[in-house]
Amino acid sequence: MTDHSRPDFSTIPPPMAPRTETTPAASGFEFSEIRIDHKVERSPSPEAARKLNTRLGACLAVIVVLAPIPVGSNRPIFWMIWAAILGLLAAGYFLSMAVADPHRPLQIKKFKLIISLGILLPFAGLLQLLPVTGPPIATLPDEIGPLGLTLSVDATRLGVLRLSSYAILFFLTLEIATNASRVKALAWAIFIGVVAHALWGLFALTVLGDIALWGPKVAYDGVATGSFINRNSFATFLGMGISLGIALVMSRGRTRRVTRKAATVFSEDGLITLAGWIGVLVIAVAIATTQSRMGLAASAAGGLVVYTVMYTKLHGRLGVALLRSGLLAVGLTGAILVLSGAGTVERSLFLISNSENRIDIYAQVIGMIAERPLLGYGLDTFRIAYELFHEPPVSTALIWENAHSTYLTLWVEAGLVAGTLPMLAVVLTVIRLFGIIRRRKSGFAVPVAALGAITVGALHSLADFSLEIEANALLLIFVAGLGLGQLRRRQSDT
């Protein structure tokens, strides 16, 4: 008799078991070892990466626009604040991107030579902090000579920190400058920010009785300084903005022709273009009211470079572009003389006398460089180092904080080798920008603007220290990074 109260398991097939390995035991029993792979391949999320880049881009644009407000961020406390913010943004960004799109290639890999040349300067600053005695300084007794390669450890540390923050901004800008719409939106945001600064400069000068944002003016009464202390630094900031504005507005004109939209002034596109040109005019007026001779010249040169390249790219006629640029240069000169009033004209008449003073300073600075041509005196130590060589005919009643030439300052502080590396990085950047402009059939406005901004900064740095002001350096780096951006083929890409 069959026992139906007990189920028969012999007829049920065994389940598919995981891969096992049988291990004999010493007691004669056999044990099955089951291996379970817990590794799960994470799939990339382009949408999450795109949102992350867009948010980071907005944060960087806000930093660039806000940096001029506290006296051009030309104080150690602001260097530390922006360095901390940029460092936190970088850490958060790369951690978040590792989750959103772990296989996304780093954009900085495409600019290895430019980046290598740029980061070697702060690295040289770190070497200057080593407790190694350098060559003696002729004007300084051995008993009180520096204990290291820098005359001031604290100043060089701050210099390394500031330059490192510039590198972080450049890295992050390259990472987010991969989408044409995002690059254009950020460029317009920066241009609008510069227009706002120009409006404040004009308002503070003409309506509020020539006041400074942070209290009474300490210098440059009667001219526009905006939120900066120095009118020349303000002029450089505005000059880079005007290059950006000209490129963006001219690019809008091309877009209207391509899309065959109505080109009337009262159409949406017409009003936006008109507003853009008004913004350019506002910046131009603000530059004129700074009465900065070199600022006016550098800004005009940058604007003409942008106009010439944009016109050639849009119409394919270089000869016509050069002719129109020449006529514009003549017109701009007359307009500047009218807008800037007698101040600029009078200061231009004394240009030869002022140049003699500068030549005396430059001669002493060149002597400083010859004293320590390879090692320099330490990042951010020009003020200390120059006092060791300061003598008549340069007035000894003043303390000279800058060499009034960024190129000379770099050579004094970092030596001829390390001090030249940033210049080479800029030259390579210009070459890359020209290549991008030549290849692209669209999306070339921001690279052209970057070319103009570099022109402004490079020319003004010949006779002043505007790019040694952090707000100006941040603006130039951001615009250059946007211009160098490697755009993806599809707008949906990150």
C-alpha positions as CSV (number, residue, x, y, z in Angstrom):
1,M,0.0,0.0,0.0
2,T,1.3,3.4,-1.0
3,D,1.8,6.0,1.7
4,H,0.2,9.2,0.2
5,S,0.8,11.2,3.4
6,R,4.5,11.8,2.5
7,P,5.4,13.7,-0.6
8,D,7.8,12.2,-3.1
9,F,10.6,14.7,-3.9
10,S,12.5,12.4,-6.1
11,T,10.5,13.4,-9.2
12,I,11.3,17.2,-8.8
13,P,14.3,18.3,-10.9
14,P,17.0,20.1,-9.0
15,P,17.1,23.9,-9.5
16,M,19.8,25.6,-11.6
17,A,22.5,26.2,-9.0
18,P,25.2,28.9,-9.1
19,R,28.7,28.0,-10.1
20,T,30.2,25.8,-7.3
21,E,33.5,24.4,-6.4
22,T,33.7,21.2,-4.4
23,T,36.2,21.2,-1.6
24,P,37.1,17.9,0.0
25,A,37.3,18.1,3.8
26,A,39.7,16.2,6.0
27,S,36.8,14.3,7.7
28,G,35.7,12.8,4.4
29,F,32.7,15.1,3.9
30,E,32.4,17.4,0.8
31,F,31.4,21.0,1.0
32,S,30.1,23.2,-1.9
33,E,31.5,26.7,-2.1
34,I,29.2,29.1,-3.8
35,R,30.6,32.4,-5.3
36,I,28.2,35.3,-5.8
37,D,29.4,38.3,-7.8
38,H,28.0,41.4,-6.2
39,K,29.6,43.9,-8.6
40,V,27.0,45.8,-10.6
41,E,28.0,47.8,-13.6
42,R,26.7,51.3,-13.3
43,S,25.2,52.7,-16.5
44,P,26.1,56.3,-17.3
45,S,23.4,59.0,-17.1
46,P,24.0,61.7,-19.7
47,E,21.0,63.7,-18.4
48,A,22.3,63.8,-14.9
49,A,25.8,64.7,-16.2
50,R,24.3,67.5,-18.3
51,K,22.4,69.0,-15.3
52,L,25.6,68.8,-13.2
53,N,27.6,70.7,-15.8
54,T,24.9,73.3,-16.2
55,R,24.7,73.9,-12.4
56,L,28.5,74.1,-12.1
57,G,28.7,76.5,-15.0
58,A,26.2,78.8,-13.3
59,C,28.2,78.7,-10.1
60,L,31.4,79.6,-11.9
61,A,29.7,82.5,-13.7
62,V,28.4,83.8,-10.4
63,I,31.9,83.7,-9.0
64,V,33.4,85.6,-11.9
65,V,30.7,88.3,-11.8
66,L,30.9,88.7,-8.0
67,A,34.7,88.7,-7.7
68,P,35.1,92.4,-8.7
69,I,32.7,93.6,-5.9
70,P,35.1,93.4,-3.0
71,V,37.8,95.8,-4.3
72,G,38.5,93.5,-7.3
73,S,39.2,90.6,-4.8
74,N,42.6,92.1,-4.4
75,R,43.1,91.1,-0.8
76,P,44.4,87.8,0.7
77,I,41.2,87.1,2.5
78,F,39.3,87.0,-0.8
79,W,42.0,84.9,-2.4
80,M,41.4,82.3,0.4
81,I,37.6,82.6,0.1
82,W,37.5,82.0,-3.7
83,A,40.2,79.2,-3.4
84,A,38.1,77.4,-0.8
85,I,34.9,77.8,-2.8
86,L,36.5,76.6,-6.0
87,G,38.2,73.7,-4.2
88,L,34.9,72.6,-2.7
89,L,33.2,72.9,-6.1
90,A,35.9,70.8,-7.8
91,A,35.7,68.1,-5.1
92,G,31.9,68.0,-5.3
93,Y,31.8,68.0,-9.1
94,F,34.2,65.2,-9.6
95,L,32.6,63.0,-7.0
96,S,29.1,63.7,-8.5
97,M,30.4,63.0,-12.0
98,A,31.9,59.7,-10.9
99,V,28.4,58.7,-10.0
100,A,26.5,60.3,-12.9
101,D,28.9,59.3,-15.7
102,P,31.9,57.3,-14.5
103,H,33.3,56.8,-18.0
104,R,33.2,60.4,-19.0
105,P,36.7,61.4,-20.2
106,L,38.3,64.4,-18.6
107,Q,38.5,67.4,-20.9
108,I,41.8,68.6,-19.4
109,K,43.5,65.6,-21.1
110,K,43.1,67.5,-24.4
111,F,45.1,70.4,-23.2
112,K,48.0,68.7,-21.5
113,L,50.7,71.1,-22.8
114,I,48.8,74.3,-21.9
115,I,47.9,73.0,-18.5
116,S,51.4,71.7,-17.8
117,L,52.9,75.1,-18.6
118,G,50.4,76.8,-16.4
119,I,50.7,74.7,-13.3
120,L,54.5,74.8,-13.3
121,L,54.4,78.4,-12.0
122,P,52.7,77.5,-8.7
123,F,54.9,74.4,-8.5
124,A,57.9,76.7,-8.8
125,G,56.4,78.7,-5.9
126,L,56.3,75.5,-3.8
127,L,60.0,74.9,-4.6
128,Q,60.7,78.5,-3.4
129,L,59.3,77.5,0.0
130,L,62.0,74.9,0.5
131,P,64.4,75.7,3.3
132,V,67.3,76.0,0.8
133,T,69.6,79.1,0.9
134,G,69.8,80.8,-2.5
135,P,72.5,83.1,-3.9
136,P,73.2,86.2,-1.8
137,I,71.6,89.5,-2.6
138,A,74.2,92.2,-3.1
139,T,72.2,94.9,-1.4
140,L,71.4,92.7,1.6
141,P,73.9,91.8,4.4
142,D,74.4,88.0,4.8
143,E,73.4,88.2,8.5
144,I,69.8,89.2,7.6
145,G,69.5,87.4,4.3
146,P,66.5,85.1,3.6
147,L,66.6,81.6,5.0
148,G,65.0,80.2,1.9
149,L,64.6,80.9,-1.8
150,T,61.8,83.4,-1.2
151,L,62.0,86.7,0.7
152,S,58.7,86.0,2.3
153,V,57.3,82.5,3.0
154,D,53.9,83.8,3.9
155,A,53.6,85.9,0.7
156,T,54.7,83.0,-1.5
157,R,52.3,80.6,0.2
158,L,49.4,83.0,-0.6
159,G,50.7,83.3,-4.2
160,V,50.7,79.5,-4.6
161,L,47.2,79.4,-3.2
162,R,45.9,82.1,-5.6
163,L,47.5,80.5,-8.7
164,S,46.2,77.1,-7.7
165,S,42.7,78.5,-7.6
166,Y,43.2,79.8,-11.1
167,A,44.1,76.3,-12.2
168,I,41.0,74.9,-10.6
169,L,38.8,77.4,-12.4
170,F,40.4,76.6,-15.7
171,F,40.0,72.8,-15.2
172,L,36.3,73.2,-14.3
173,T,35.6,75.6,-17.1
174,L,37.0,73.2,-19.7
175,E,34.8,70.4,-18.2
176,I,31.6,72.3,-18.5
177,A,32.4,73.9,-21.9
178,T,31.2,71.0,-24.0
179,N,27.7,72.1,-24.9
180,A,27.2,75.0,-27.4
181,S,24.0,76.2,-25.8
182,R,25.6,76.2,-22.3
183,V,28.7,78.0,-23.5
184,K,26.6,80.7,-25.2
185,A,24.4,81.2,-22.2
186,L,27.3,81.5,-19.8
187,A,29.0,84.0,-22.2
188,W,25.9,86.1,-22.3
189,A,25.6,85.9,-18.5
190,I,29.2,87.2,-18.1
191,F,28.6,90.0,-20.6
192,I,25.4,91.1,-18.8
193,G,27.4,91.0,-15.5
194,V,30.1,93.3,-17.0
195,V,27.4,95.7,-18.2
196,A,26.1,95.8,-14.7
197,H,29.5,96.7,-13.4
198,A,29.8,99.4,-16.0
199,L,26.5,100.9,-15.0
200,W,27.5,100.9,-11.4
201,G,30.7,102.6,-12.2
202,L,28.9,105.3,-14.2
203,F,26.2,105.7,-11.5
204,A,28.7,106.0,-8.7
205,L,30.7,108.6,-10.6
206,T,27.9,110.8,-11.9
207,V,24.9,110.4,-9.6
208,L,26.3,109.4,-6.2
209,G,29.0,112.0,-6.2
210,D,32.0,109.8,-7.1
211,I,31.9,107.3,-4.3
212,A,33.4,103.9,-3.9
213,L,31.4,100.8,-3.1
214,W,33.2,100.1,0.2
215,G,33.7,103.6,1.5
216,P,35.5,106.8,0.6
217,K,37.8,106.7,-2.4
218,V,41.4,106.5,-1.6
219,A,42.6,107.4,-5.1
220,Y,41.5,108.4,-8.6
221,D,38.9,111.1,-7.7
222,G,36.9,112.2,-10.7
223,V,37.2,109.1,-12.8
224,A,35.2,105.8,-12.9
225,T,36.7,103.0,-10.8
226,G,33.6,100.9,-10.2
227,S,34.1,98.4,-7.4
228,F,37.9,98.4,-8.1
229,I,40.4,100.7,-6.4
230,N,42.5,101.3,-9.6
231,R,41.0,102.8,-12.7
232,N,43.3,100.8,-14.9
233,S,42.2,97.5,-13.4
234,F,38.5,98.5,-13.9
235,A,39.3,99.5,-17.6
236,T,40.8,96.0,-18.2
237,F,37.8,94.3,-16.8
238,L,35.5,96.4,-19.0
239,G,37.7,95.9,-22.0
240,M,37.5,92.1,-21.8
241,G,33.7,92.5,-21.4
242,I,33.4,94.6,-24.5
243,S,35.3,92.0,-26.6
244,L,32.8,89.4,-25.4
245,G,29.8,91.7,-26.2
246,I,30.9,92.5,-29.7
247,A,31.4,88.8,-30.6
248,L,28.1,87.8,-29.1
249,V,26.0,90.5,-30.8
250,M,27.6,90.0,-34.2
251,S,26.9,86.3,-33.9
252,R,23.2,87.0,-33.3
253,G,23.1,88.9,-36.6
254,R,24.3,85.8,-38.3
255,T,21.8,83.6,-36.6
256,R,18.9,85.8,-37.8
257,R,20.1,85.5,-41.4
258,V,20.5,81.8,-41.2
259,T,17.0,81.2,-39.6
260,R,15.4,83.8,-42.0
261,K,13.7,85.5,-39.0
262,A,12.4,89.0,-39.3
263,A,15.2,91.4,-38.9
264,T,13.2,94.4,-37.9
265,V,14.2,96.3,-34.8
266,F,10.8,95.6,-33.1
267,S,11.1,91.8,-33.5
268,E,12.3,89.7,-30.6
269,D,15.7,89.1,-32.2
270,G,16.0,92.7,-33.2
271,L,15.3,94.0,-29.7
272,I,17.8,91.5,-28.2
273,T,20.4,92.6,-30.7
274,L,19.7,96.3,-30.1
275,A,20.0,95.7,-26.3
276,G,23.3,94.0,-26.9
277,W,24.7,96.9,-28.8
278,I,23.4,99.3,-26.1
279,G,25.3,97.1,-23.5
280,V,28.5,97.4,-25.6
281,L,28.0,101.2,-25.7
282,V,27.5,101.4,-22.0
283,I,30.8,99.6,-21.4
284,A,32.6,101.8,-23.9
285,V,31.4,104.9,-22.1
286,A,32.5,103.5,-18.8
287,I,35.9,102.7,-20.2
288,A,36.2,106.3,-21.4
289,T,35.3,107.7,-18.0
290,T,38.1,105.7,-16.4
291,Q,40.6,108.0,-18.3
292,S,43.0,105.0,-18.4
293,R,45.2,105.6,-21.4
294,M,46.5,102.1,-21.7
295,G,43.1,100.7,-20.7
296,L,41.5,102.6,-23.6
297,A,44.1,101.5,-26.1
298,A,44.0,97.9,-25.0
299,S,40.2,97.7,-25.0
300,A,40.0,99.3,-28.5
301,A,42.6,96.9,-29.8
302,G,40.7,93.9,-28.3
303,G,37.4,95.1,-29.8
304,L,39.0,95.7,-33.2
305,V,40.5,92.2,-33.2
306,V,37.1,90.7,-32.4
307,Y,35.3,92.8,-35.1
308,T,37.9,91.9,-37.7
309,V,37.9,88.2,-37.1
310,M,34.1,88.0,-36.7
311,Y,33.5,90.0,-39.9
312,T,36.0,87.8,-41.8
313,K,34.4,84.7,-40.5
314,L,30.9,85.8,-41.3
315,H,31.5,87.3,-44.7
316,G,34.8,85.8,-45.8
317,R,36.3,89.1,-46.9
318,L,39.5,89.9,-44.9
319,G,40.4,93.0,-46.9
320,V,37.0,94.6,-46.3
321,A,37.2,93.6,-42.6
322,L,40.6,95.4,-42.3
323,L,39.3,98.5,-44.0
324,R,36.2,98.7,-41.9
325,S,38.3,98.1,-38.7
326,G,40.6,100.9,-39.7
327,L,37.7,103.3,-40.1
328,L,36.3,102.1,-36.8
329,A,39.6,102.8,-35.1
330,V,39.6,106.4,-36.3
331,G,36.0,106.8,-35.2
332,L,36.7,105.2,-31.9
333,T,39.6,107.5,-31.3
334,G,37.5,110.6,-31.9
335,A,34.6,109.2,-29.7
336,I,37.0,108.4,-26.9
337,L,38.5,111.9,-26.9
338,V,35.0,113.4,-26.7
339,L,33.6,111.0,-24.1
340,S,36.6,111.0,-21.8
341,G,36.9,114.7,-21.7
342,A,40.0,116.8,-21.1
343,G,41.4,114.4,-18.5
344,T,42.7,111.8,-20.9
345,V,43.9,114.4,-23.4
346,E,45.9,116.2,-20.7
347,R,47.4,113.0,-19.4
348,S,48.3,111.9,-22.9
349,L,50.2,115.2,-23.4
350,F,52.4,114.3,-20.4
351,L,52.9,110.7,-21.7
352,I,56.6,111.3,-22.5
353,S,57.3,112.7,-19.0
354,N,55.5,109.8,-17.4
355,S,57.3,107.3,-19.6
356,E,60.6,108.6,-18.4
357,N,59.5,107.7,-14.8
358,R,58.4,104.3,-15.9
359,I,61.7,103.7,-17.8
360,D,63.6,104.5,-14.6
361,I,61.5,101.9,-12.7
362,Y,61.9,99.3,-15.4
363,A,65.7,99.8,-15.4
364,Q,65.9,99.1,-11.7
365,V,63.6,96.1,-12.1
366,I,65.7,94.7,-14.9
367,G,68.7,95.0,-12.5
368,M,66.7,93.0,-9.9
369,I,66.1,90.3,-12.5
370,A,69.8,90.2,-13.4
371,E,70.7,89.7,-9.7
372,R,68.7,86.4,-9.5
373,P,67.7,85.4,-13.1
374,L,66.8,81.8,-12.4
375,L,65.4,81.6,-8.9
376,G,63.6,84.9,-8.5
377,Y,62.7,86.4,-5.2
378,G,59.5,84.5,-4.5
379,L,55.9,84.7,-5.6
380,D,54.2,87.8,-4.4
381,T,57.3,89.4,-3.0
382,F,57.9,92.2,-5.5
383,R,57.1,94.9,-3.0
384,I,59.6,93.5,-0.5
385,A,62.3,92.8,-3.1
386,Y,62.0,96.2,-4.8
387,E,62.8,98.1,-1.6
388,L,66.3,96.5,-1.7
389,F,67.0,98.2,-5.0
390,H,64.8,101.3,-4.8
391,E,66.8,104.5,-5.2
392,P,66.7,107.8,-7.1
393,P,65.8,108.8,-9.7
394,V,62.7,106.8,-8.8
395,S,61.0,108.7,-6.0
396,T,61.8,107.2,-2.6
397,A,58.8,108.9,-1.1
398,L,56.5,106.2,-2.4
399,I,56.3,102.5,-1.8
400,W,56.0,100.7,-5.1
401,E,53.9,97.6,-4.8
402,N,54.0,96.6,-8.5
403,A,56.5,96.8,-11.3
404,H,53.7,98.2,-13.6
405,S,54.4,95.4,-16.0
406,T,53.1,91.9,-15.3
407,Y,55.8,90.4,-17.5
408,L,58.6,92.0,-15.4
409,T,56.8,91.0,-12.2
410,L,56.8,87.4,-13.2
411,W,60.5,87.4,-14.0
412,V,61.3,89.2,-10.7
413,E,59.3,86.8,-8.6
414,A,59.7,83.5,-10.4
415,G,62.8,83.9,-12.5
416,L,63.2,83.9,-16.2
417,V,62.4,80.3,-16.8
418,A,59.4,79.7,-14.5
419,G,58.1,83.3,-15.1
420,T,58.1,82.8,-18.9
421,L,56.0,79.6,-18.7
422,P,52.6,81.3,-18.3
423,M,53.4,83.5,-21.3
424,L,54.0,80.3,-23.4
425,A,50.7,78.9,-22.1
426,V,48.9,82.0,-23.4
427,V,50.7,81.8,-26.8
428,L,49.5,78.1,-27.1
429,T,46.0,79.1,-26.1
430,V,45.9,81.7,-28.9
431,I,47.1,79.2,-31.4
432,R,44.4,76.7,-30.3
433,L,41.8,79.4,-30.5
434,F,42.8,80.3,-34.0
435,G,42.5,76.6,-34.9
436,I,39.0,76.4,-33.4
437,I,37.9,79.5,-35.1
438,R,39.2,78.3,-38.5
439,R,37.5,74.9,-38.3
440,R,34.1,75.8,-36.9
441,K,31.2,76.9,-39.1
442,S,29.1,77.8,-36.0
443,G,29.8,78.4,-32.4
444,F,32.9,80.5,-33.0
445,A,31.8,83.7,-31.3
446,V,33.1,82.8,-27.8
447,P,36.5,81.6,-29.1
448,V,36.8,85.0,-31.0
449,A,35.8,86.8,-27.8
450,A,38.5,84.9,-25.9
451,L,41.0,86.1,-28.5
452,G,39.9,89.7,-27.9
453,A,40.0,89.3,-24.1
454,I,43.6,87.9,-24.3
455,T,44.5,90.8,-26.5
456,V,43.2,93.3,-23.9
457,G,45.0,91.6,-21.1
458,A,48.3,91.0,-22.9
459,L,48.6,94.6,-24.1
460,H,47.6,96.2,-20.8
461,S,50.1,94.0,-19.0
462,L,52.9,95.6,-20.9
463,A,52.6,98.8,-18.8
464,D,50.4,97.8,-15.8
465,F,49.4,95.1,-13.4
466,S,45.7,94.6,-14.2
467,L,46.0,90.8,-14.6
468,E,47.6,90.7,-11.2
469,I,44.2,91.7,-9.8
470,E,42.2,88.5,-9.1
471,A,38.9,89.6,-10.5
472,N,40.5,90.3,-13.9
473,A,42.4,87.0,-13.9
474,L,39.3,85.0,-13.1
475,L,37.4,86.7,-16.0
476,L,40.1,86.1,-18.5
477,I,40.5,82.4,-17.4
478,F,36.8,81.8,-17.6
479,V,36.3,83.4,-21.0
480,A,39.4,81.6,-22.4
481,G,38.2,78.3,-21.0
482,L,34.8,78.7,-22.6
483,G,36.5,79.6,-25.9
484,L,38.7,76.5,-25.8
485,G,35.7,74.2,-25.0
486,Q,35.5,71.0,-27.0
487,L,31.9,71.1,-28.1
488,R,30.0,67.8,-28.5
489,R,28.3,67.0,-31.8
490,R,24.8,66.6,-30.3
491,Q,23.2,69.3,-28.1
492,S,21.9,66.6,-25.8
493,D,25.4,65.6,-24.9
494,T,26.9,66.8,-21.6
